[in-house]
Amino acid sequence: MTESFFKVVTNDYDMAATVNDISNNYNVRIYFDLHNDRRNQILL
């Protein structure tokens, strides 16, 4: 099992994604955080 983590930070938003490779099934989670709305939103 491998896990990859990506994070993008800009002045307007933060975006983070994790990709899990579990026996060739890819589980992708993307988190999107707008700076004017501090609640984390899961897009997928």
PDB file as gemmi writes it, atoms N, CA and C in Angstrom:
CRYST1    1.000    1.000    1.000  90.00  90.00  90.00 P 1                      
ATOM      1  N   MET A   1       0.859  -1.191   0.000  1.00  0.00           N  
ATOM      2  CA  MET A   1       0.000   0.000   0.000  1.00  0.00           C  
ATOM      3  C   MET A   1       0.890   1.234   0.000  1.00  0.00           C  
ATOM      4  N   THR A   2       0.608   2.104  -0.920  1.00  0.00           N  
ATOM      5  CA  THR A   2       1.339   3.365  -0.969  1.00  0.00           C  
ATOM      6  C   THR A   2       0.332   4.506  -0.892  1.00  0.00           C  
ATOM      7  N   GLU A   3       0.767   5.597  -0.314  1.00  0.00           N  
ATOM      8  CA  GLU A   3      -0.086   6.776  -0.222  1.00  0.00           C  
ATOM      9  C   GLU A   3       0.693   7.971  -0.723  1.00  0.00           C  
ATOM     10  N   SER A   4       0.085   8.740  -1.599  1.00  0.00           N  
ATOM     11  CA  SER A   4       0.686   9.965  -2.102  1.00  0.00           C  
ATOM     12  C   SER A   4      -0.129  11.147  -1.595  1.00  0.00           C  
ATOM     13  N   PHE A   5       0.579  12.227  -1.306  1.00  0.00           N  
ATOM     14  CA  PHE A   5      -0.092  13.412  -0.769  1.00  0.00           C  
ATOM     15  C   PHE A   5       0.341  14.629  -1.579  1.00  0.00           C  
ATOM     16  N   PHE A   6      -0.633  15.416  -2.008  1.00  0.00           N  
ATOM     17  CA  PHE A   6      -0.366  16.631  -2.762  1.00  0.00           C  
ATOM     18  C   PHE A   6      -1.039  17.791  -2.058  1.00  0.00           C  
ATOM     19  N   LYS A   7      -0.367  18.927  -2.048  1.00  0.00           N  
ATOM     20  CA  LYS A   7      -0.985  20.102  -1.452  1.00  0.00           C  
ATOM     21  C   LYS A   7      -0.660  21.323  -2.296  1.00  0.00           C  
ATOM     22  N   VAL A   8      -1.694  22.126  -2.536  1.00  0.00           N  
ATOM     23  CA  VAL A   8      -1.544  23.368  -3.283  1.00  0.00           C  
ATOM     24  C   VAL A   8      -2.044  24.494  -2.388  1.00  0.00           C  
ATOM     25  N   VAL A   9      -1.232  25.519  -2.205  1.00  0.00           N  
ATOM     26  CA  VAL A   9      -1.615  26.651  -1.373  1.00  0.00           C  
ATOM     27  C   VAL A   9      -1.501  27.924  -2.212  1.00  0.00           C  
ATOM     28  N   THR A  10      -2.573  28.683  -2.281  1.00  0.00           N  
ATOM     29  CA  THR A  10      -2.539  29.974  -2.962  1.00  0.00           C  
ATOM     30  C   THR A  10      -3.085  31.035  -2.006  1.00  0.00           C  
ATOM     31  N   ASN A  11      -3.162  32.251  -2.478  1.00  0.00           N  
ATOM     32  CA  ASN A  11      -3.694  33.324  -1.645  1.00  0.00           C  
ATOM     33  C   ASN A  11      -5.186  33.164  -1.376  1.00  0.00           C  
ATOM     34  N   ASP A  12      -5.886  32.460  -2.244  1.00  0.00           N  
ATOM     35  CA  ASP A  12      -7.344  32.371  -2.144  1.00  0.00           C  
ATOM     36  C   ASP A  12      -7.838  31.049  -1.587  1.00  0.00           C  
ATOM     37  N   TYR A  13      -7.071  29.986  -1.771  1.00  0.00           N  
ATOM     38  CA  TYR A  13      -7.566  28.688  -1.318  1.00  0.00           C  
ATOM     39  C   TYR A  13      -6.403  27.740  -1.048  1.00  0.00           C  
ATOM     40  N   ASP A  14      -6.683  26.716  -0.262  1.00  0.00           N  
ATOM     41  CA  ASP A  14      -5.767  25.598  -0.061  1.00  0.00           C  
ATOM     42  C   ASP A  14      -6.440  24.349  -0.627  1.00  0.00           C  
ATOM     43  N   MET A  15      -5.677  23.547  -1.335  1.00  0.00           N  
ATOM     44  CA  MET A  15      -6.220  22.291  -1.833  1.00  0.00           C  
ATOM     45  C   MET A  15      -5.241  21.183  -1.492  1.00  0.00           C  
ATOM     46  N   ALA A  16      -5.771  20.088  -0.971  1.00  0.00           N  
ATOM     47  CA  ALA A  16      -4.935  18.941  -0.650  1.00  0.00           C  
ATOM     48  C   ALA A  16      -5.605  17.688  -1.198  1.00  0.00           C  
ATOM     49  N   ALA A  17      -4.776  16.752  -1.653  1.00  0.00           N  
ATOM     50  CA  ALA A  17      -5.311  15.500  -2.175  1.00  0.00           C  
ATOM     51  C   ALA A  17      -4.460  14.353  -1.671  1.00  0.00           C  
ATOM     52  N   THR A  18      -5.127  13.272  -1.314  1.00  0.00           N  
ATOM     53  CA  THR A  18      -4.419  12.053  -0.956  1.00  0.00           C  
ATOM     54  C   THR A  18      -4.867  10.949  -1.906  1.00  0.00           C  
ATOM     55  N   VAL A  19      -3.899  10.162  -2.341  1.00  0.00           N  
ATOM     56  CA  VAL A  19      -4.192   9.043  -3.233  1.00  0.00           C  
ATOM     57  C   VAL A  19      -3.678   7.780  -2.579  1.00  0.00           C  
ATOM     58  N   ASN A  20      -4.585   6.844  -2.328  1.00  0.00           N  
ATOM     59  CA  ASN A  20      -4.218   5.565  -1.734  1.00  0.00           C  
ATOM     60  C   ASN A  20      -4.290   4.482  -2.808  1.00  0.00           C  
ATOM     61  N   ASP A  21      -3.228   3.688  -2.902  1.00  0.00           N  
ATOM     62  CA  ASP A  21      -3.213   2.565  -3.835  1.00  0.00           C  
ATOM     63  C   ASP A  21      -3.374   1.289  -3.022  1.00  0.00           C  
ATOM     64  N   ILE A  22      -4.597   0.778  -2.980  1.00  0.00           N  
ATOM     65  CA  ILE A  22      -4.898  -0.428  -2.203  1.00  0.00           C  
ATOM     66  C   ILE A  22      -5.224  -1.535  -3.198  1.00  0.00           C  
ATOM     67  N   SER A  23      -4.278  -2.438  -3.416  1.00  0.00           N  
ATOM     68  CA  SER A  23      -4.423  -3.564  -4.351  1.00  0.00           C  
ATOM     69  C   SER A  23      -5.020  -3.103  -5.681  1.00  0.00           C  
ATOM     70  N   ASN A  24      -4.386  -2.090  -6.237  1.00  0.00           N  
ATOM     71  CA  ASN A  24      -4.737  -1.531  -7.554  1.00  0.00           C  
ATOM     72  C   ASN A  24      -6.110  -0.878  -7.597  1.00  0.00           C  
ATOM     73  N   ASN A  25      -6.683  -0.598  -6.437  1.00  0.00           N  
ATOM     74  CA  ASN A  25      -7.875   0.242  -6.374  1.00  0.00           C  
ATOM     75  C   ASN A  25      -7.450   1.609  -5.863  1.00  0.00           C  
ATOM     76  N   TYR A  26      -7.675   2.631  -6.652  1.00  0.00           N  
ATOM     77  CA  TYR A  26      -7.226   3.969  -6.267  1.00  0.00           C  
ATOM     78  C   TYR A  26      -8.331   4.688  -5.509  1.00  0.00           C  
ATOM     79  N   ASN A  27      -7.988   5.137  -4.333  1.00  0.00           N  
ATOM     80  CA  ASN A  27      -8.918   5.892  -3.503  1.00  0.00           C  
ATOM     81  C   ASN A  27      -8.387   7.316  -3.425  1.00  0.00           C  
ATOM     82  N   VAL A  28      -9.106   8.251  -4.038  1.00  0.00           N  
ATOM     83  CA  VAL A  28      -8.655   9.641  -4.113  1.00  0.00           C  
ATOM     84  C   VAL A  28      -9.569  10.503  -3.260  1.00  0.00           C  
ATOM     85  N   ARG A  29      -8.955  11.258  -2.382  1.00  0.00           N  
ATOM     86  CA  ARG A  29      -9.727  12.218  -1.582  1.00  0.00           C  
ATOM     87  C   ARG A  29      -9.148  13.600  -1.837  1.00  0.00           C  
ATOM     88  N   ILE A  30     -10.010  14.548  -2.132  1.00  0.00           N  
ATOM     89  CA  ILE A  30      -9.582  15.924  -2.390  1.00  0.00           C  
ATOM     90  C   ILE A  30     -10.252  16.838  -1.367  1.00  0.00           C  
ATOM     91  N   TYR A  31      -9.441  17.653  -0.729  1.00  0.00           N  
ATOM     92  CA  TYR A  31      -9.949  18.614   0.249  1.00  0.00           C  
ATOM     93  C   TYR A  31      -9.730  20.017  -0.310  1.00  0.00           C  
ATOM     94  N   PHE A  32     -10.758  20.823  -0.228  1.00  0.00           N  
ATOM     95  CA  PHE A  32     -10.694  22.178  -0.766  1.00  0.00           C  
ATOM     96  C   PHE A  32     -11.080  23.138   0.343  1.00  0.00           C  
ATOM     97  N   ASP A  33     -10.200  24.076   0.633  1.00  0.00           N  
ATOM     98  CA  ASP A  33     -10.429  25.004   1.739  1.00  0.00           C  
ATOM     99  C   ASP A  33     -10.305  26.429   1.223  1.00  0.00           C  
ATOM    100  N   LEU A  34     -11.441  27.102   1.084  1.00  0.00           N  
ATOM    101  CA  LEU A  34     -11.416  28.520   0.722  1.00  0.00           C  
ATOM    102  C   LEU A  34     -11.044  29.338   1.954  1.00  0.00           C  
ATOM    103  N   HIS A  35     -10.211  30.336   1.762  1.00  0.00           N  
ATOM    104  CA  HIS A  35      -9.763  31.127   2.897  1.00  0.00           C  
ATOM    105  C   HIS A  35     -10.894  31.922   3.538  1.00  0.00           C  
ATOM    106  N   ASN A  36     -11.924  32.247   2.763  1.00  0.00           N  
ATOM    107  CA  ASN A  36     -13.035  32.988   3.363  1.00  0.00           C  
ATOM    108  C   ASN A  36     -14.095  32.054   3.926  1.00  0.00           C  
ATOM    109  N   ASP A  37     -13.867  30.746   3.838  1.00  0.00           N  
ATOM    110  CA  ASP A  37     -14.778  29.765   4.431  1.00  0.00           C  
ATOM    111  C   ASP A  37     -13.904  28.652   4.990  1.00  0.00           C  
ATOM    112  N   ARG A  38     -13.675  28.679   6.298  1.00  0.00           N  
ATOM    113  CA  ARG A  38     -12.659  27.811   6.883  1.00  0.00           C  
ATOM    114  C   ARG A  38     -13.093  26.356   7.012  1.00  0.00           C  
ATOM    115  N   ARG A  39     -14.340  26.061   6.651  1.00  0.00           N  
ATOM    116  CA  ARG A  39     -14.790  24.671   6.718  1.00  0.00           C  
ATOM    117  C   ARG A  39     -14.151  23.882   5.587  1.00  0.00           C  
ATOM    118  N   ASN A  40     -13.587  22.735   5.919  1.00  0.00           N  
ATOM    119  CA  ASN A  40     -13.033  21.867   4.887  1.00  0.00           C  
ATOM    120  C   ASN A  40     -14.160  21.181   4.137  1.00  0.00           C  
ATOM    121  N   GLN A  41     -14.054  21.206   2.816  1.00  0.00           N  
ATOM    122  CA  GLN A  41     -15.073  20.593   1.992  1.00  0.00           C  
ATOM    123  C   GLN A  41     -14.443  19.446   1.211  1.00  0.00           C  
ATOM    124  N   ILE A  42     -15.070  18.276   1.279  1.00  0.00           N  
ATOM    125  CA  ILE A  42     -14.587  17.118   0.535  1.00  0.00           C  
ATOM    126  C   ILE A  42     -15.328  17.076  -0.798  1.00  0.00           C  
ATOM    127  N   LEU A  43     -14.577  17.199  -1.895  1.00  0.00           N  
ATOM    128  CA  LEU A  43     -15.203  17.268  -3.201  1.00  0.00           C  
ATOM    129  C   LEU A  43     -15.531  15.895  -3.759  1.00  0.00           C  
ATOM    130  N   LEU A  44     -14.676  14.917  -3.508  1.00  0.00           N  
ATOM    131  CA  LEU A  44     -14.905  13.571  -4.042  1.00  0.00           C  
ATOM    132  C   LEU A  44     -15.102  12.614  -2.898  1.00  0.00           C  
TER     133      LEU A  44                                                      
END                                                                             
